Amino acid sequence: MKVLTVHRCGAHHRLGSAFARCAFPYASWINGAGIYAVIRLCGVTRVSLHHDEADAVRVLAKVDKAGCGDRCRGKHEIARIDLGEVTS
């Protein structure tokens, strides 16, 4: 599984959704919450976030089987967002 650690602004994000907005600024949508990202890269980037790895794997399997839209090219992946050490 790919691990995402680098994003555009260099800030230390506390939430997977904040990290994803920074890492994928051109995504047409980012929904959900958690550190497991199902990333659809077919034409327009779309990201769904999940708290549970197993849930993300299930979603990816559904997307791989059914496609992600009329321009689907099968470019889907799963990644874990590494938020690192969070200090208050």
C-alpha positions in Angstrom: 0.0 0.0 0.0 1.3 3.4 -0.9 1.9 5.7 2.1 1.3 9.5 1.6 3.6 11.6 3.6 4.4 14.7 1.4 1.9 17.3 0.4 2.1 20.8 -1.0 2.1 23.2 1.9 4.4 21.5 4.4 2.1 22.2 7.3 1.4 19.4 9.9 -2.2 18.4 9.3 -4.1 16.8 12.1 -6.8 15.2 9.9 -6.7 13.0 6.8 -9.2 15.3 5.1 -7.0 18.4 5.6 -4.0 16.4 4.3 -6.0 15.2 1.3 -7.2 18.7 0.4 -3.6 19.9 0.4 -2.2 16.8 -1.4 -4.9 16.8 -4.1 -5.9 20.4 -4.7 -7.4 19.7 -8.1 -9.7 16.9 -6.9 -13.3 17.3 -7.9 -14.3 16.0 -4.5 -12.9 14.7 -1.3 -15.3 13.0 1.0 -15.3 11.0 4.2 -12.9 11.0 7.1 -9.9 8.8 8.1 -6.4 8.0 7.0 -7.1 5.4 4.3 -7.7 7.0 0.9 -9.3 5.4 -2.2 -8.0 7.6 -5.0 -9.7 7.6 -8.4 -7.3 9.1 -11.0 -9.4 8.6 -14.2 -9.7 12.0 -15.8 -10.8 13.9 -12.8 -9.2 13.0 -9.4 -11.7 12.0 -6.7 -10.8 10.8 -3.2 -12.8 9.0 -0.5 -11.4 8.7 3.0 -12.0 5.8 5.4 -11.1 5.1 9.1 -10.8 1.4 8.5 -8.3 -0.2 6.0 -10.8 -3.1 5.4 -13.5 -0.6 4.4 -11.2 1.2 2.0 -10.2 -2.2 0.4 -13.9 -3.0 0.0 -14.6 0.3 -1.7 -11.6 0.0 -4.0 -12.8 -3.5 -5.0 -16.3 -2.1 -5.9 -14.8 0.8 -7.8 -12.4 -1.5 -9.7 -15.3 -3.8 -10.6 -18.0 -1.2 -11.5 -15.7 1.6 -12.7 -15.9 5.2 -11.5 -17.8 6.9 -14.3 -18.1 7.1 -18.1 -14.4 8.0 -18.5 -13.0 5.3 -16.2 -9.6 4.0 -17.3 -9.1 1.7 -14.2 -6.6 4.0 -12.6 -7.6 3.5 -8.9 -5.4 3.1 -5.9 -5.5 2.9 -2.1 -3.1 4.8 0.1 -2.6 5.4 3.8 -2.1 9.0 4.9 0.7 9.3 7.4 -0.1 12.2 9.7 3.1 11.7 11.7 3.5 12.8 15.2 0.8 15.3 16.3 1.8 17.7 19.0 -0.7 20.1 20.6 
